[in-house]
């Protein structure tokens, strides 16, 4: 299970959210059989999605992040709920790239740098709130920071990291998000800048045994920060046979009829968890009849 912690400065002007998403990133590797660079990219975006999802207000609120930088990854999609539970997929998870000269995984090379980051918030209104911003670096954290600056005009610092082991499993993964809460306290900016300079990378801090509570308070050093709340989150896919039936119905009468007539069995695979649902020709015909009656 992952763990999210939120801390607030004493004057309420700065919020810092931190997460240990190591288990989530490992589940991404297990389910999607990702290469190290794909694990790092999906793990970073899922970590960001978890933190951002946890900022939603209502139980039925949902967040979707989509990144496409015209790199070999294709589309990378993360969906999160208000508790920070996430699921994700990428078009191409089998891509392997050489390490960068500094020995780091080439996440920007995998994601690409000529494209966009899209954010969709389904808040139960008539239409979801949707926006997209140009990709800044393809490293994910900088792109999340840019989204907040451009679309929400909230000064934000985002740090994300995924440390992949030699056997391709994840040793550590996590992130933090520091945001200035309006009205902006200009004096707090100096503290935040100094704190960021003194903090090691998120994976280094996790490897030293620092908990998300400690990391969140480190981001608020000098501002008398206190932990507001914390809870567990996980990689979670809510797909089901019933939901899959609705997806099949959404294909339309003619397409569903064609599938029923042309093959004895139709298999539908969930992008998020790789679970497969099989429907016989007879089951599709029955689904058609129920759809016509409904």
C-alpha positions in Angstrom: 0.0 0.0 0.0 1.1 3.5 -0.7 0.9 6.3 1.9 -0.1 9.9 1.4 0.6 12.6 4.0 -0.5 16.2 3.9 1.1 18.9 6.0 0.3 22.6 6.3 2.3 25.6 7.5 1.2 27.3 10.7 -0.2 30.3 8.9 -2.0 28.1 6.4 -0.1 29.6 3.4 1.8 26.5 2.2 0.6 22.9 1.7 3.0 20.0 1.2 1.7 16.6 0.2 4.2 13.6 0.2 3.7 10.0 -0.8 5.6 6.7 -0.7 4.3 5.1 -3.9 6.8 2.2 -4.0 4.1 -0.5 -3.8 2.1 1.3 -6.5 5.1 1.4 -8.9 5.9 -2.2 -8.2 2.3 -3.1 -9.1 2.6 -1.2 -12.3 5.7 -3.4 -13.2 3.9 -6.6 -12.2 0.7 -5.9 -14.1 2.1 -4.3 -17.2 5.5 -6.0 -17.4 7.2 -2.7 -18.1 10.8 -2.0 -19.0 12.7 0.1 -16.5 12.2 3.3 -18.4 8.5 2.6 -18.8 8.2 1.7 -15.1 9.9 5.1 -14.2 7.6 7.1 -16.5 4.4 5.4 -15.5 5.5 5.3 -11.8 6.1 9.1 -11.9 2.8 10.0 -13.5 0.9 7.6 -11.2 2.6 9.2 -8.2 1.6 12.6 -9.4 -1.9 11.4 -10.1 -2.2 10.0 -6.7 -1.2 13.2 -5.0 -3.5 15.3 -7.3 -6.4 12.9 -6.8 -6.1 13.2 -3.1 -6.8 17.0 -3.5 -10.3 16.3 -4.9 -13.1 17.2 -2.6 -15.9 14.7 -3.1 -16.1 10.9 -2.9 -17.2 10.6 -6.5 -14.7 13.1 -8.0 -12.2 11.6 -10.4 -9.0 12.8 -12.0 -7.4 11.7 -15.3 -3.9 12.6 -16.5 -2.8 12.0 -20.1 0.7 12.6 -21.4 1.7 12.3 -25.0 5.0 13.8 -26.0 5.2 12.1 -29.4 7.8 9.8 -28.0 7.9 6.0 -28.2 5.6 5.7 -25.1 2.6 6.9 -27.1 -0.2 7.9 -24.7 0.4 7.5 -21.0 -2.9 7.6 -19.0 -3.4 7.7 -15.2 -6.8 7.7 -13.5 -7.1 8.5 -9.8 -9.9 8.9 -7.2 -10.3 11.2 -4.3 -8.3 8.9 -2.0 -5.3 8.8 -4.3 -6.0 5.3 -5.6 -4.6 5.1 -9.1 -4.5 2.9 -12.2 -2.5 3.5 -15.4 -1.4 2.3 -18.8 0.8 3.3 -21.7 0.5 2.4 -25.4 4.0 1.0 -25.5 5.5 -0.5 -22.3 8.1 -2.7 -23.9 10.4 0.1 -25.1 13.9 0.0 -23.8 16.3 3.0 -24.1 20.0 3.5 -23.3 20.7 5.3 -20.1 21.5 9.0 -20.2 25.1 10.1 -19.8 24.5 10.7 -16.1 23.4 7.0 -15.7 19.8 7.9 -15.2 16.8 6.3 -17.1 15.9 8.4 -20.1 12.3 9.2 -19.2 12.1 12.3 -21.4 13.3 10.2 -24.3 10.6 7.6 -23.7 7.8 10.2 -23.1 9.0 12.7 -25.8 9.2 16.5 -25.5 6.8 17.6 -28.3 3.3 17.2 -27.0 1.0 17.9 -24.2 -0.1 17.0 -20.6 -3.9 16.8 -20.3 -5.8 17.0 -17.1 -9.4 16.1 -16.7 -11.3 16.6 -13.5 -14.8 14.9 -13.3 -16.4 16.8 -10.4 -19.9 15.6 -10.9 -20.9 18.7 -13.0 -22.6 18.6 -16.4 -19.2 18.6 -18.2 -15.8 17.6 -16.7 -13.1 20.3 -16.4 -10.5 19.6 -19.0 -7.3 21.4 -19.9 -4.0 20.7 -21.5 -0.6 22.4 -21.5 2.5 21.9 -23.6 5.1 19.4 -22.3 8.1 21.2 -20.8 10.6 18.4 -20.4 8.9 15.0 -20.6 10.4 14.3 -17.1 6.8 14.5 -15.7 7.6 16.5 -12.5 8.4 19.7 -14.4 5.4 19.2 -16.6 3.1 18.9 -13.5 4.6 22.1 -12.1 4.0 23.9 -15.4 0.4 22.7 -15.5 -0.3 24.3 -12.1 1.4 27.5 -13.1 -0.4 27.9 -16.4 -3.8 26.4 -15.8 -4.5 27.0 -12.1 -2.1 29.9 -11.5 -0.9 28.2 -8.3 2.9 28.4 -7.5 3.9 24.8 -7.2 7.0 22.6 -6.8 6.7 19.0 -7.8 9.3 16.3 -7.2 8.9 12.7 -8.4 11.2 9.7 -8.5 11.2 6.0 -9.2 14.3 3.9 -8.4 14.4 0.7 -10.4 16.5 -2.3 -9.2 18.7 -4.6 -11.3 15.9 -7.1 -11.5 13.5 -4.4 -12.9 11.5 -4.3 -9.7 11.1 -1.0 -7.9 13.2 -0.2 -4.9 11.7 3.1 -4.0 9.2 5.5 -5.6 7.5 8.6 -4.3 7.0 12.3 -4.6 6.0 15.5 -3.0 4.0 18.6 -4.1 4.5 22.0 -2.4 1.9 24.7 -3.1 1.4 28.2 -2.0 -2.1 28.8 -0.9 -3.7 32.2 -1.8 -3.3 34.8 -0.5 0.4 34.3 -1.2 2.8 34.8 1.7 5.9 36.2 -0.1 8.1 35.4 3.0 7.3 31.7 2.7 8.8 31.6 -0.8 12.4 32.0 0.6 11.9 29.2 3.1 10.5 26.9 0.4 13.4 27.6 -2.0 16.0 26.9 0.7 14.2 23.7 1.8 14.1 22.4 -1.8 17.8 23.1 -2.2 18.7 21.2 1.0 16.4 18.2 0.3 17.8 15.2 -1.4 16.0 13.4 -4.2 12.8 11.7 -3.2 14.2 8.2 -3.8 17.3 9.0 -1.8 15.2 10.2 1.2 13.0 7.1 1.0 16.1 4.8 0.8 17.4 6.5 4.0 14.2 5.4 5.7 12.5 8.8 5.8 8.7 8.5 6.0 6.3 10.6 4.0 5.5 12.5 7.2 9.1 13.5 7.6 9.4 14.5 3.9 6.3 16.6 4.0 7.5 18.5 7.1 11.0 19.0 5.5 9.3 20.8 2.7 7.8 23.2 5.3 11.0 23.6 7.4 10.9 27.1 9.1 7.2 27.5 8.6 6.1 25.5 11.7 4.4 22.9 9.6 2.0 20.3 11.1 0.7 17.1 9.6 -3.0 17.5 8.6 -3.8 13.9 7.7 -2.5 10.7 6.2 -4.0 7.5 4.7 -3.1 4.5 2.6 -3.7 4.3 -1.2 -3.0 1.7 -3.8 -3.0 0.7 -7.4 -6.7 -0.1 -8.0 -8.7 -1.0 -11.1 -12.4 -1.1 -10.8 -13.1 -2.9 -14.0 -15.7 -5.7 -14.0 -17.7 -7.9 -16.4 -20.7 -5.5 -16.0 -18.6 -2.5 -16.9 -17.2 -4.4 -19.9 -20.7 -5.2 -21.1 -21.5 -1.4 -21.1 -18.4 -0.8 -23.1 -19.4 -3.4 -25.7 -22.9 -1.8 -25.9 -21.3 1.6 -26.5 -19.8 0.1 -29.7 -23.3 0.4 -31.2 -25.8 -2.2 -32.5 -24.2 -2.9 -35.9 -20.6 -3.4 -34.5 -21.8 -5.6 -31.7 -23.9 -7.7 -34.1 -20.9 -8.1 -36.4 -18.8 -9.4 -33.5 -21.5 -11.8 -32.5 -21.8 -13.2 -36.1 -18.2 -13.3 -37.2 -16.5 -15.1 -34.3 -17.4 -17.7 -31.7 -15.8 -15.7 -28.8 -14.9 -12.1 -28.3 -12.2 -11.2 -25.7 -11.9 -7.7 -24.1 -8.8 -6.8 -22.3 -8.6 -4.0 -19.6 -5.9 -1.6 -20.4 -5.4 -0.8 -16.8 -5.0 -4.2 -15.2 -4.7 -6.6 -18.2 -7.7 -8.6 -17.0 -9.5 -10.4 -19.8 -13.2 -10.8 -20.2 -14.5 -13.4 -22.7 -18.0 -13.3 -24.3 -19.4 -16.1 -26.5 -21.4 -15.3 -29.6 -24.6 -16.3 -27.7 -23.7 -13.9 -24.8 -23.2 -11.0 -27.2 -26.5 -11.7 -28.9 -28.3 -11.8 -25.6 -26.6 -8.5 -24.7 -27.9 -7.1 -28.0 -31.4 -8.1 -27.1 -31.2 -6.6 -23.6 -29.8 -3.4 -25.1 -32.7 -3.2 -27.6 -35.3 -3.8 -24.8 -33.5 -1.2 -22.6 
